[in-house]
Amino acid sequence: MAQAVADPENYATSFGYSGTYYDYVCKISEERGGLKGLINLDITKDEIADILEKSGFNGIPI
């Protein structure tokens, strides 16, 4: 995830004719004065595992 945040253009996923997720993140960032509060990378592996388990994605290695 940190690599995607550091290089969003290479990790952007197509969002159809209207652009990419990266385009939307840039737009939201401009409207809110930056990315603080939009992207939080301060999450532990245990928290990720818990989220995946609750979402039904069991057995996926982290």
PDBQT receptor file of N, H, CA, C and O in Angstrom, charges set to zero:
ATOM      1  N   MET A   1       0.821  -1.182   0.000  1.00  0.00    +0.000 N 
ATOM      2  CA  MET A   1       0.000   0.000   0.000  1.00  0.00    +0.000 C 
ATOM      3  C   MET A   1       0.867   1.248   0.000  1.00  0.00    +0.000 C 
ATOM      4  O   MET A   1       0.559   2.233  -0.671  1.00  0.00    +0.000 OA
ATOM      5  N   ALA A   2       1.944   1.196   0.754  1.00  0.00    +0.000 N 
ATOM      6  H   ALA A   2       2.194   0.396   1.300  1.00  0.00    +0.000 HD
ATOM      7  CA  ALA A   2       2.839   2.355   0.793  1.00  0.00    +0.000 C 
ATOM      8  C   ALA A   2       3.426   2.628  -0.585  1.00  0.00    +0.000 C 
ATOM      9  O   ALA A   2       3.609   3.783  -0.969  1.00  0.00    +0.000 OA
ATOM     10  N   GLN A   3       3.725   1.551  -1.337  1.00  0.00    +0.000 N 
ATOM     11  H   GLN A   3       3.577   0.613  -1.025  1.00  0.00    +0.000 HD
ATOM     12  CA  GLN A   3       4.257   1.737  -2.686  1.00  0.00    +0.000 C 
ATOM     13  C   GLN A   3       3.216   2.399  -3.583  1.00  0.00    +0.000 C 
ATOM     14  O   GLN A   3       3.557   3.245  -4.410  1.00  0.00    +0.000 OA
ATOM     15  N   ALA A   4       1.963   2.022  -3.428  1.00  0.00    +0.000 N 
ATOM     16  H   ALA A   4       1.686   1.334  -2.757  1.00  0.00    +0.000 HD
ATOM     17  CA  ALA A   4       0.892   2.612  -4.236  1.00  0.00    +0.000 C 
ATOM     18  C   ALA A   4       0.722   4.095  -3.909  1.00  0.00    +0.000 C 
ATOM     19  O   ALA A   4       0.492   4.910  -4.803  1.00  0.00    +0.000 OA
ATOM     20  N   VAL A   5       0.834   4.438  -2.638  1.00  0.00    +0.000 N 
ATOM     21  H   VAL A   5       1.021   3.776  -1.912  1.00  0.00    +0.000 HD
ATOM     22  CA  VAL A   5       0.706   5.846  -2.240  1.00  0.00    +0.000 C 
ATOM     23  C   VAL A   5       1.896   6.651  -2.764  1.00  0.00    +0.000 C 
ATOM     24  O   VAL A   5       1.746   7.808  -3.158  1.00  0.00    +0.000 OA
ATOM     25  N   ALA A   6       3.074   6.031  -2.763  1.00  0.00    +0.000 N 
ATOM     26  H   ALA A   6       3.196   5.092  -2.442  1.00  0.00    +0.000 HD
ATOM     27  CA  ALA A   6       4.267   6.725  -3.239  1.00  0.00    +0.000 C 
ATOM     28  C   ALA A   6       4.292   6.879  -4.757  1.00  0.00    +0.000 C 
ATOM     29  O   ALA A   6       4.928   7.794  -5.281  1.00  0.00    +0.000 OA
ATOM     30  N   ASP A   7       3.597   5.980  -5.466  1.00  0.00    +0.000 N 
ATOM     31  H   ASP A   7       3.081   5.237  -5.040  1.00  0.00    +0.000 HD
ATOM     32  CA  ASP A   7       3.609   5.995  -6.935  1.00  0.00    +0.000 C 
ATOM     33  C   ASP A   7       2.192   5.728  -7.457  1.00  0.00    +0.000 C 
ATOM     34  O   ASP A   7       1.965   4.722  -8.130  1.00  0.00    +0.000 OA
ATOM     35  N   PRO A   8       1.238   6.616  -7.155  1.00  0.00    +0.000 N 
ATOM     36  CA  PRO A   8      -0.175   6.346  -7.471  1.00  0.00    +0.000 C 
ATOM     37  C   PRO A   8      -0.465   6.201  -8.957  1.00  0.00    +0.000 C 
ATOM     38  O   PRO A   8      -1.369   5.453  -9.330  1.00  0.00    +0.000 OA
ATOM     39  N   GLU A   9       0.258   6.881  -9.795  1.00  0.00    +0.000 N 
ATOM     40  H   GLU A   9       0.992   7.489  -9.492  1.00  0.00    +0.000 HD
ATOM     41  CA  GLU A   9      -0.051   6.796 -11.225  1.00  0.00    +0.000 C 
ATOM     42  C   GLU A   9       0.170   5.387 -11.765  1.00  0.00    +0.000 C 
ATOM     43  O   GLU A   9      -0.567   4.941 -12.645  1.00  0.00    +0.000 OA
ATOM     44  N   ASN A  10       1.172   4.684 -11.253  1.00  0.00    +0.000 N 
ATOM     45  H   ASN A  10       1.770   5.046 -10.538  1.00  0.00    +0.000 HD
ATOM     46  CA  ASN A  10       1.424   3.325 -11.714  1.00  0.00    +0.000 C 
ATOM     47  C   ASN A  10       0.532   2.294 -11.040  1.00  0.00    +0.000 C 
ATOM     48  O   ASN A  10       0.461   1.151 -11.493  1.00  0.00    +0.000 OA
ATOM     49  N   TYR A  11      -0.153   2.678  -9.962  1.00  0.00    +0.000 N 
ATOM     50  H   TYR A  11      -0.095   3.606  -9.594  1.00  0.00    +0.000 HD
ATOM     51  CA  TYR A  11      -1.032   1.768  -9.258  1.00  0.00    +0.000 C 
ATOM     52  C   TYR A  11      -2.509   2.113  -9.462  1.00  0.00    +0.000 C 
ATOM     53  O   TYR A  11      -3.382   1.440  -8.914  1.00  0.00    +0.000 OA
ATOM     54  N   ALA A  12      -2.788   3.145 -10.238  1.00  0.00    +0.000 N 
ATOM     55  H   ALA A  12      -2.078   3.691 -10.683  1.00  0.00    +0.000 HD
ATOM     56  CA  ALA A  12      -4.164   3.588 -10.453  1.00  0.00    +0.000 C 
ATOM     57  C   ALA A  12      -4.944   2.513 -11.207  1.00  0.00    +0.000 C 
ATOM     58  O   ALA A  12      -4.422   1.871 -12.119  1.00  0.00    +0.000 OA
ATOM     59  N   THR A  13      -6.191   2.331 -10.812  1.00  0.00    +0.000 N 
ATOM     60  H   THR A  13      -6.615   2.852 -10.071  1.00  0.00    +0.000 HD
ATOM     61  CA  THR A  13      -7.076   1.367 -11.458  1.00  0.00    +0.000 C 
ATOM     62  C   THR A  13      -8.041   2.121 -12.358  1.00  0.00    +0.000 C 
ATOM     63  O   THR A  13      -8.558   3.168 -11.968  1.00  0.00    +0.000 OA
ATOM     64  N   SER A  14      -8.286   1.617 -13.524  1.00  0.00    +0.000 N 
ATOM     65  H   SER A  14      -7.867   0.766 -13.841  1.00  0.00    +0.000 HD
ATOM     66  CA  SER A  14      -9.186   2.275 -14.476  1.00  0.00    +0.000 C 
ATOM     67  C   SER A  14     -10.562   2.482 -13.860  1.00  0.00    +0.000 C 
ATOM     68  O   SER A  14     -11.091   1.606 -13.176  1.00  0.00    +0.000 OA
ATOM     69  N   PHE A  15     -11.115   3.621 -14.107  1.00  0.00    +0.000 N 
ATOM     70  H   PHE A  15     -10.685   4.333 -14.662  1.00  0.00    +0.000 HD
ATOM     71  CA  PHE A  15     -12.442   3.951 -13.584  1.00  0.00    +0.000 C 
ATOM     72  C   PHE A  15     -13.356   4.288 -14.752  1.00  0.00    +0.000 C 
ATOM     73  O   PHE A  15     -14.217   5.162 -14.652  1.00  0.00    +0.000 OA
ATOM     74  N   GLY A  16     -13.155   3.581 -15.864  1.00  0.00    +0.000 N 
ATOM     75  H   GLY A  16     -12.456   2.871 -15.945  1.00  0.00    +0.000 HD
ATOM     76  CA  GLY A  16     -13.991   3.808 -17.037  1.00  0.00    +0.000 C 
ATOM     77  C   GLY A  16     -13.620   5.083 -17.758  1.00  0.00    +0.000 C 
ATOM     78  O   GLY A  16     -12.483   5.549 -17.675  1.00  0.00    +0.000 OA
ATOM     79  N   TYR A  17     -14.577   5.641 -18.461  1.00  0.00    +0.000 N 
ATOM     80  H   TYR A  17     -15.500   5.263 -18.529  1.00  0.00    +0.000 HD
ATOM     81  CA  TYR A  17     -14.324   6.813 -19.282  1.00  0.00    +0.000 C 
ATOM     82  C   TYR A  17     -14.038   8.069 -18.478  1.00  0.00    +0.000 C 
ATOM     83  O   TYR A  17     -13.472   9.028 -19.003  1.00  0.00    +0.000 OA
ATOM     84  N   SER A  18     -14.423   8.072 -17.216  1.00  0.00    +0.000 N 
ATOM     85  H   SER A  18     -14.883   7.293 -16.790  1.00  0.00    +0.000 HD
ATOM     86  CA  SER A  18     -14.284   9.297 -16.429  1.00  0.00    +0.000 C 
ATOM     87  C   SER A  18     -12.924   9.443 -15.758  1.00  0.00    +0.000 C 
ATOM     88  O   SER A  18     -12.712  10.416 -15.034  1.00  0.00    +0.000 OA
ATOM     89  N   GLY A  19     -12.004   8.521 -15.969  1.00  0.00    +0.000 N 
ATOM     90  H   GLY A  19     -12.176   7.731 -16.557  1.00  0.00    +0.000 HD
ATOM     91  CA  GLY A  19     -10.666   8.671 -15.398  1.00  0.00    +0.000 C 
ATOM     92  C   GLY A  19     -10.247   7.483 -14.577  1.00  0.00    +0.000 C 
ATOM     93  O   GLY A  19     -10.634   6.350 -14.864  1.00  0.00    +0.000 OA
ATOM     94  N   THR A  20      -9.454   7.737 -13.549  1.00  0.00    +0.000 N 
ATOM     95  H   THR A  20      -9.140   8.657 -13.315  1.00  0.00    +0.000 HD
ATOM     96  CA  THR A  20      -8.967   6.687 -12.663  1.00  0.00    +0.000 C 
ATOM     97  C   THR A  20      -9.276   7.066 -11.225  1.00  0.00    +0.000 C 
ATOM     98  O   THR A  20      -9.652   8.198 -10.921  1.00  0.00    +0.000 OA
ATOM     99  N   TYR A  21      -9.105   6.078 -10.348  1.00  0.00    +0.000 N 
ATOM    100  H   TYR A  21      -8.799   5.159 -10.596  1.00  0.00    +0.000 HD
ATOM    101  CA  TYR A  21      -9.245   6.369  -8.928  1.00  0.00    +0.000 C 
ATOM    102  C   TYR A  21      -8.256   7.467  -8.534  1.00  0.00    +0.000 C 
ATOM    103  O   TYR A  21      -8.562   8.323  -7.704  1.00  0.00    +0.000 OA
ATOM    104  N   TYR A  22      -7.070   7.431  -9.138  1.00  0.00    +0.000 N 
ATOM    105  H   TYR A  22      -6.822   6.736  -9.813  1.00  0.00    +0.000 HD
ATOM    106  CA  TYR A  22      -6.058   8.445  -8.851  1.00  0.00    +0.000 C 
ATOM    107  C   TYR A  22      -6.587   9.845  -9.166  1.00  0.00    +0.000 C 
ATOM    108  O   TYR A  22      -6.350  10.786  -8.409  1.00  0.00    +0.000 OA
ATOM    109  N   ASP A  23      -7.302   9.977 -10.283  1.00  0.00    +0.000 N 
ATOM    110  H   ASP A  23      -7.495   9.212 -10.898  1.00  0.00    +0.000 HD
ATOM    111  CA  ASP A  23      -7.894  11.271 -10.637  1.00  0.00    +0.000 C 
ATOM    112  C   ASP A  23      -8.836  11.762  -9.540  1.00  0.00    +0.000 C 
ATOM    113  O   ASP A  23      -8.823  12.937  -9.176  1.00  0.00    +0.000 OA
ATOM    114  N   TYR A  24      -9.650  10.847  -9.020  1.00  0.00    +0.000 N 
ATOM    115  H   TYR A  24      -9.661   9.892  -9.316  1.00  0.00    +0.000 HD
ATOM    116  CA  TYR A  24     -10.604  11.223  -7.980  1.00  0.00    +0.000 C 
ATOM    117  C   TYR A  24      -9.900  11.573  -6.676  1.00  0.00    +0.000 C 
ATOM    118  O   TYR A  24     -10.303  12.505  -5.980  1.00  0.00    +0.000 OA
ATOM    119  N   VAL A  25      -8.843  10.823  -6.341  1.00  0.00    +0.000 N 
ATOM    120  H   VAL A  25      -8.515  10.066  -6.906  1.00  0.00    +0.000 HD
ATOM    121  CA  VAL A  25      -8.088  11.141  -5.135  1.00  0.00    +0.000 C 
ATOM    122  C   VAL A  25      -7.464  12.524  -5.255  1.00  0.00    +0.000 C 
ATOM    123  O   VAL A  25      -7.484  13.297  -4.297  1.00  0.00    +0.000 OA
ATOM    124  N   CYS A  26      -6.912  12.844  -6.423  1.00  0.00    +0.000 N 
ATOM    125  H   CYS A  26      -6.897  12.216  -7.201  1.00  0.00    +0.000 HD
ATOM    126  CA  CYS A  26      -6.327  14.177  -6.627  1.00  0.00    +0.000 C 
ATOM    127  C   CYS A  26      -7.379  15.262  -6.482  1.00  0.00    +0.000 C 
ATOM    128  O   CYS A  26      -7.119  16.295  -5.865  1.00  0.00    +0.000 OA
ATOM    129  N   LYS A  27      -8.553  15.046  -7.038  1.00  0.00    +0.000 N 
ATOM    130  H   LYS A  27      -8.764  14.207  -7.540  1.00  0.00    +0.000 HD
ATOM    131  CA  LYS A  27      -9.621  16.035  -6.956  1.00  0.00    +0.000 C 
ATOM    132  C   LYS A  27     -10.067  16.242  -5.506  1.00  0.00    +0.000 C 
ATOM    133  O   LYS A  27     -10.220  17.375  -5.051  1.00  0.00    +0.000 OA
ATOM    134  N   ILE A  28     -10.270  15.144  -4.793  1.00  0.00    +0.000 N 
ATOM    135  H   ILE A  28     -10.145  14.224  -5.162  1.00  0.00    +0.000 HD
ATOM    136  CA  ILE A  28     -10.678  15.240  -3.386  1.00  0.00    +0.000 C 
ATOM    137  C   ILE A  28      -9.586  15.917  -2.573  1.00  0.00    +0.000 C 
ATOM    138  O   ILE A  28      -9.874  16.728  -1.692  1.00  0.00    +0.000 OA
ATOM    139  N   SER A  29      -8.327  15.585  -2.870  1.00  0.00    +0.000 N 
ATOM    140  H   SER A  29      -8.093  14.927  -3.585  1.00  0.00    +0.000 HD
ATOM    141  CA  SER A  29      -7.207  16.192  -2.164  1.00  0.00    +0.000 C 
ATOM    142  C   SER A  29      -7.196  17.703  -2.352  1.00  0.00    +0.000 C 
ATOM    143  O   SER A  29      -6.997  18.457  -1.399  1.00  0.00    +0.000 OA
ATOM    144  N   GLU A  30      -7.409  18.135  -3.582  1.00  0.00    +0.000 N 
ATOM    145  H   GLU A  30      -7.570  17.523  -4.356  1.00  0.00    +0.000 HD
ATOM    146  CA  GLU A  30      -7.437  19.578  -3.854  1.00  0.00    +0.000 C 
ATOM    147  C   GLU A  30      -8.565  20.256  -3.081  1.00  0.00    +0.000 C 
ATOM    148  O   GLU A  30      -8.381  21.342  -2.532  1.00  0.00    +0.000 OA
ATOM    149  N   GLU A  31      -9.727  19.616  -3.040  1.00  0.00    +0.000 N 
ATOM    150  H   GLU A  31      -9.876  18.734  -3.487  1.00  0.00    +0.000 HD
ATOM    151  CA  GLU A  31     -10.882  20.199  -2.353  1.00  0.00    +0.000 C 
ATOM    152  C   GLU A  31     -10.667  20.283  -0.852  1.00  0.00    +0.000 C 
ATOM    153  O   GLU A  31     -11.182  21.193  -0.203  1.00  0.00    +0.000 OA
ATOM    154  N   ARG A  32      -9.906  19.335  -0.289  1.00  0.00    +0.000 N 
ATOM    155  H   ARG A  32      -9.488  18.596  -0.817  1.00  0.00    +0.000 HD
ATOM    156  CA  ARG A  32      -9.740  19.268   1.162  1.00  0.00    +0.000 C 
ATOM    157  C   ARG A  32      -8.395  19.799   1.639  1.00  0.00    +0.000 C 
ATOM    158  O   ARG A  32      -8.093  19.742   2.831  1.00  0.00    +0.000 OA
ATOM    159  N   GLY A  33      -7.592  20.310   0.729  1.00  0.00    +0.000 N 
ATOM    160  H   GLY A  33      -7.837  20.356  -0.240  1.00  0.00    +0.000 HD
ATOM    161  CA  GLY A  33      -6.315  20.877   1.131  1.00  0.00    +0.000 C 
ATOM    162  C   GLY A  33      -5.242  19.851   1.427  1.00  0.00    +0.000 C 
ATOM    163  O   GLY A  33      -4.319  20.141   2.189  1.00  0.00    +0.000 OA
ATOM    164  N   GLY A  34      -5.329  18.676   0.860  1.00  0.00    +0.000 N 
ATOM    165  H   GLY A  34      -6.079  18.440   0.241  1.00  0.00    +0.000 HD
ATOM    166  CA  GLY A  34      -4.303  17.645   1.045  1.00  0.00    +0.000 C 
ATOM    167  C   GLY A  34      -4.920  16.281   1.293  1.00  0.00    +0.000 C 
ATOM    168  O   GLY A  34      -6.141  16.129   1.344  1.00  0.00    +0.000 OA
ATOM    169  N   LEU A  35      -4.056  15.298   1.446  1.00  0.00    +0.000 N 
ATOM    170  H   LEU A  35      -3.064  15.422   1.405  1.00  0.00    +0.000 HD
ATOM    171  CA  LEU A  35      -4.512  13.920   1.635  1.00  0.00    +0.000 C 
ATOM    172  C   LEU A  35      -4.681  13.535   3.101  1.00  0.00    +0.000 C 
ATOM    173  O   LEU A  35      -5.211  12.463   3.393  1.00  0.00    +0.000 OA
ATOM    174  N   LYS A  36      -4.245  14.378   4.021  1.00  0.00    +0.000 N 
ATOM    175  H   LYS A  36      -3.814  15.248   3.783  1.00  0.00    +0.000 HD
ATOM    176  CA  LYS A  36      -4.361  14.038   5.430  1.00  0.00    +0.000 C 
ATOM    177  C   LYS A  36      -5.824  13.769   5.782  1.00  0.00    +0.000 C 
ATOM    178  O   LYS A  36      -6.699  14.587   5.497  1.00  0.00    +0.000 OA
ATOM    179  N   GLY A  37      -6.074  12.647   6.387  1.00  0.00    +0.000 N 
ATOM    180  H   GLY A  37      -5.363  11.982   6.618  1.00  0.00    +0.000 HD
ATOM    181  CA  GLY A  37      -7.429  12.267   6.744  1.00  0.00    +0.000 C 
ATOM    182  C   GLY A  37      -8.123  11.459   5.661  1.00  0.00    +0.000 C 
ATOM    183  O   GLY A  37      -9.141  10.820   5.931  1.00  0.00    +0.000 OA
ATOM    184  N   LEU A  38      -7.599  11.471   4.447  1.00  0.00    +0.000 N 
ATOM    185  H   LEU A  38      -6.772  11.989   4.228  1.00  0.00    +0.000 HD
ATOM    186  CA  LEU A  38      -8.194  10.696   3.364  1.00  0.00    +0.000 C 
ATOM    187  C   LEU A  38      -7.572   9.306   3.293  1.00  0.00    +0.000 C 
ATOM    188  O   LEU A  38      -8.269   8.316   3.071  1.00  0.00    +0.000 OA
ATOM    189  N   ILE A  39      -6.261   9.240   3.484  1.00  0.00    +0.000 N 
ATOM    190  H   ILE A  39      -5.695  10.044   3.664  1.00  0.00    +0.000 HD
ATOM    191  CA  ILE A  39      -5.541   7.979   3.429  1.00  0.00    +0.000 C 
ATOM    192  C   ILE A  39      -4.817   7.789   4.748  1.00  0.00    +0.000 C 
ATOM    193  O   ILE A  39      -4.036   8.648   5.160  1.00  0.00    +0.000 OA
ATOM    194  N   ASN A  40      -5.068   6.682   5.407  1.00  0.00    +0.000 N 
ATOM    195  H   ASN A  40      -5.702   5.985   5.073  1.00  0.00    +0.000 HD
ATOM    196  CA  ASN A  40      -4.434   6.384   6.679  1.00  0.00    +0.000 C 
ATOM    197  C   ASN A  40      -3.673   5.072   6.542  1.00  0.00    +0.000 C 
ATOM    198  O   ASN A  40      -4.277   4.007   6.417  1.00  0.00    +0.000 OA
ATOM    199  N   LEU A  41      -2.349   5.154   6.567  1.00  0.00    +0.000 N 
ATOM    200  H   LEU A  41      -1.859   6.020   6.669  1.00  0.00    +0.000 HD
ATOM    201  CA  LEU A  41      -1.524   3.954   6.458  1.00  0.00    +0.000 C 
ATOM    202  C   LEU A  41      -1.085   3.437   7.822  1.00  0.00    +0.000 C 
ATOM    203  O   LEU A  41      -0.283   2.506   7.906  1.00  0.00    +0.000 OA
ATOM    204  N   ASP A  42      -1.600   4.030   8.879  1.00  0.00    +0.000 N 
ATOM    205  H   ASP A  42      -2.251   4.786   8.811  1.00  0.00    +0.000 HD
ATOM    206  CA  ASP A  42      -1.249   3.632  10.235  1.00  0.00    +0.000 C 
ATOM    207  C   ASP A  42      -2.183   2.512  10.687  1.00  0.00    +0.000 C 
ATOM    208  O   ASP A  42      -3.061   2.722  11.524  1.00  0.00    +0.000 OA
ATOM    209  N   ILE A  43      -1.983   1.318  10.122  1.00  0.00    +0.000 N 
ATOM    210  H   ILE A  43      -1.270   1.147   9.442  1.00  0.00    +0.000 HD
ATOM    211  CA  ILE A  43      -2.822   0.176  10.439  1.00  0.00    +0.000 C 
ATOM    212  C   ILE A  43      -1.919  -1.046  10.582  1.00  0.00    +0.000 C 
ATOM    213  O   ILE A  43      -0.971  -1.221   9.815  1.00  0.00    +0.000 OA
ATOM    214  N   THR A  44      -2.217  -1.881  11.559  1.00  0.00    +0.000 N 
ATOM    215  H   THR A  44      -2.987  -1.739  12.182  1.00  0.00    +0.000 HD
ATOM    216  CA  THR A  44      -1.379  -3.050  11.811  1.00  0.00    +0.000 C 
ATOM    217  C   THR A  44      -1.852  -4.238  10.976  1.00  0.00    +0.000 C 
ATOM    218  O   THR A  44      -2.971  -4.258  10.463  1.00  0.00    +0.000 OA
ATOM    219  N   LYS A  45      -0.966  -5.226  10.858  1.00  0.00    +0.000 N 
ATOM    220  H   LYS A  45      -0.057  -5.210  11.275  1.00  0.00    +0.000 HD
ATOM    221  CA  LYS A  45      -1.340  -6.457  10.143  1.00  0.00    +0.000 C 
ATOM    222  C   LYS A  45      -2.514  -7.147  10.836  1.00  0.00    +0.000 C 
ATOM    223  O   LYS A  45      -3.380  -7.719  10.174  1.00  0.00    +0.000 OA
ATOM    224  N   ASP A  46      -2.541  -7.094  12.170  1.00  0.00    +0.000 N 
ATOM    225  H   ASP A  46      -1.838  -6.630  12.708  1.00  0.00    +0.000 HD
ATOM    226  CA  ASP A  46      -3.645  -7.707  12.911  1.00  0.00    +0.000 C 
ATOM    227  C   ASP A  46      -4.972  -7.029  12.581  1.00  0.00    +0.000 C 
ATOM    228  O   ASP A  46      -5.995  -7.699  12.440  1.00  0.00    +0.000 OA
ATOM    229  N   GLU A  47      -4.960  -5.705  12.457  1.00  0.00    +0.000 N 
ATOM    230  H   GLU A  47      -4.129  -5.160  12.572  1.00  0.00    +0.000 HD
ATOM    231  CA  GLU A  47      -6.183  -4.983  12.099  1.00  0.00    +0.000 C 
ATOM    232  C   GLU A  47      -6.631  -5.354  10.684  1.00  0.00    +0.000 C 
ATOM    233  O   GLU A  47      -7.824  -5.520  10.429  1.00  0.00    +0.000 OA
ATOM    234  N   ILE A  48      -5.674  -5.480   9.773  1.00  0.00    +0.000 N 
ATOM    235  H   ILE A  48      -4.705  -5.345   9.981  1.00  0.00    +0.000 HD
ATOM    236  CA  ILE A  48      -6.000  -5.881   8.405  1.00  0.00    +0.000 C 
ATOM    237  C   ILE A  48      -6.583  -7.288   8.397  1.00  0.00    +0.000 C 
ATOM    238  O   ILE A  48      -7.594  -7.544   7.743  1.00  0.00    +0.000 OA
ATOM    239  N   ALA A  49      -5.940  -8.201   9.127  1.00  0.00    +0.000 N 
ATOM    240  H   ALA A  49      -5.118  -7.993   9.658  1.00  0.00    +0.000 HD
ATOM    241  CA  ALA A  49      -6.433  -9.588   9.203  1.00  0.00    +0.000 C 
ATOM    242  C   ALA A  49      -7.846  -9.626   9.759  1.00  0.00    +0.000 C 
ATOM    243  O   ALA A  49      -8.686 -10.382   9.271  1.00  0.00    +0.000 OA
ATOM    244  N   ASP A  50      -8.115  -8.816  10.778  1.00  0.00    +0.000 N 
ATOM    245  H   ASP A  50      -7.432  -8.201  11.175  1.00  0.00    +0.000 HD
ATOM    246  CA  ASP A  50      -9.452  -8.756  11.378  1.00  0.00    +0.000 C 
ATOM    247  C   ASP A  50     -10.484  -8.250  10.380  1.00  0.00    +0.000 C 
ATOM    248  O   ASP A  50     -11.587  -8.790  10.295  1.00  0.00    +0.000 OA
ATOM    249  N   ILE A  51     -10.131  -7.224   9.632  1.00  0.00    +0.000 N 
ATOM    250  H   ILE A  51      -9.235  -6.786   9.701  1.00  0.00    +0.000 HD
ATOM    251  CA  ILE A  51     -11.034  -6.677   8.612  1.00  0.00    +0.000 C 
ATOM    252  C   ILE A  51     -11.315  -7.716   7.540  1.00  0.00    +0.000 C 
ATOM    253  O   ILE A  51     -12.462  -7.903   7.134  1.00  0.00    +0.000 OA
ATOM    254  N   LEU A  52     -10.255  -8.400   7.077  1.00  0.00    +0.000 N 
ATOM    255  H   LEU A  52      -9.323  -8.248   7.407  1.00  0.00    +0.000 HD
ATOM    256  CA  LEU A  52     -10.433  -9.428   6.048  1.00  0.00    +0.000 C 
ATOM    257  C   LEU A  52     -11.303 -10.574   6.555  1.00  0.00    +0.000 C 
ATOM    258  O   LEU A  52     -12.170 -11.068   5.833  1.00  0.00    +0.000 OA
ATOM    259  N   GLU A  53     -11.071 -10.992   7.791  1.00  0.00    +0.000 N 
ATOM    260  H   GLU A  53     -10.368 -10.590   8.377  1.00  0.00    +0.000 HD
ATOM    261  CA  GLU A  53     -11.869 -12.084   8.359  1.00  0.00    +0.000 C 
ATOM    262  C   GLU A  53     -13.346 -11.695   8.468  1.00  0.00    +0.000 C 
ATOM    263  O   GLU A  53     -14.226 -12.474   8.100  1.00  0.00    +0.000 OA
ATOM    264  N   LYS A  54     -13.611 -10.497   8.969  1.00  0.00    +0.000 N 
ATOM    265  H   LYS A  54     -12.896  -9.864   9.268  1.00  0.00    +0.000 HD
ATOM    266  CA  LYS A  54     -14.992 -10.031   9.100  1.00  0.00    +0.000 C 
ATOM    267  C   LYS A  54     -15.661  -9.855   7.743  1.00  0.00    +0.000 C 
ATOM    268  O   LYS A  54     -16.884  -9.944   7.632  1.00  0.00    +0.000 OA
ATOM    269  N   SER A  55     -14.849  -9.601   6.702  1.00  0.00    +0.000 N 
ATOM    270  H   SER A  55     -13.856  -9.528   6.792  1.00  0.00    +0.000 HD
ATOM    271  CA  SER A  55     -15.386  -9.421   5.361  1.00  0.00    +0.000 C 
ATOM    272  C   SER A  55     -15.578 -10.736   4.615  1.00  0.00    +0.000 C 
ATOM    273  O   SER A  55     -16.127 -10.756   3.513  1.00  0.00    +0.000 OA
ATOM    274  N   GLY A  56     -15.124 -11.838   5.220  1.00  0.00    +0.000 N 
ATOM    275  H   GLY A  56     -14.678 -11.822   6.115  1.00  0.00    +0.000 HD
ATOM    276  CA  GLY A  56     -15.281 -13.132   4.578  1.00  0.00    +0.000 C 
ATOM    277  C   GLY A  56     -14.103 -13.549   3.722  1.00  0.00    +0.000 C 
ATOM    278  O   GLY A  56     -14.182 -14.560   3.023  1.00  0.00    +0.000 OA
ATOM    279  N   PHE A  57     -13.019 -12.802   3.757  1.00  0.00    +0.000 N 
ATOM    280  H   PHE A  57     -12.955 -11.981   4.324  1.00  0.00    +0.000 HD
ATOM    281  CA  PHE A  57     -11.829 -13.148   2.986  1.00  0.00    +0.000 C 
ATOM    282  C   PHE A  57     -10.859 -13.936   3.839  1.00  0.00    +0.000 C 
ATOM    283  O   PHE A  57      -9.732 -13.496   4.067  1.00  0.00    +0.000 OA
ATOM    284  N   ASN A  58     -11.286 -15.098   4.316  1.00  0.00    +0.000 N 
ATOM    285  H   ASN A  58     -12.201 -15.454   4.132  1.00  0.00    +0.000 HD
ATOM    286  CA  ASN A  58     -10.464 -15.914   5.186  1.00  0.00    +0.000 C 
ATOM    287  C   ASN A  58      -9.394 -16.656   4.398  1.00  0.00    +0.000 C 
ATOM    288  O   ASN A  58      -9.608 -17.050   3.251  1.00  0.00    +0.000 OA
ATOM    289  N   GLY A  59      -8.251 -16.839   5.025  1.00  0.00    +0.000 N 
ATOM    290  H   GLY A  59      -8.077 -16.519   5.956  1.00  0.00    +0.000 HD
ATOM    291  CA  GLY A  59      -7.184 -17.633   4.434  1.00  0.00    +0.000 C 
ATOM    292  C   GLY A  59      -6.316 -16.900   3.446  1.00  0.00    +0.000 C 
ATOM    293  O   GLY A  59      -5.486 -17.524   2.785  1.00  0.00    +0.000 OA
ATOM    294  N   ILE A  60      -6.475 -15.599   3.320  1.00  0.00    +0.000 N 
ATOM    295  H   ILE A  60      -7.149 -15.092   3.856  1.00  0.00    +0.000 HD
ATOM    296  CA  ILE A  60      -5.644 -14.829   2.402  1.00  0.00    +0.000 C 
ATOM    297  C   ILE A  60      -4.384 -14.408   3.156  1.00  0.00    +0.000 C 
ATOM    298  O   ILE A  60      -4.477 -13.732   4.180  1.00  0.00    +0.000 OA
ATOM    299  N   PRO A  61      -3.197 -14.803   2.660  1.00  0.00    +0.000 N 
ATOM    300  CA  PRO A  61      -1.977 -14.397   3.381  1.00  0.00    +0.000 C 
ATOM    301  C   PRO A  61      -1.754 -12.898   3.284  1.00  0.00    +0.000 C 
ATOM    302  O   PRO A  61      -2.004 -12.280   2.249  1.00  0.00    +0.000 OA
ATOM    303  N   ILE A  62      -1.285 -12.336   4.369  1.00  0.00    +0.000 N 
ATOM    304  H   ILE A  62      -1.082 -12.838   5.209  1.00  0.00    +0.000 HD
ATOM    305  CA  ILE A  62      -1.037 -10.891   4.404  1.00  0.00    +0.000 C 
ATOM    306  C   ILE A  62       0.452 -10.658   4.321  1.00  0.00    +0.000 C 
ATOM    307  O   ILE A  62       0.899  -9.511   4.333  1.00  0.00    +0.000 OA
TER     308      ILE A  62
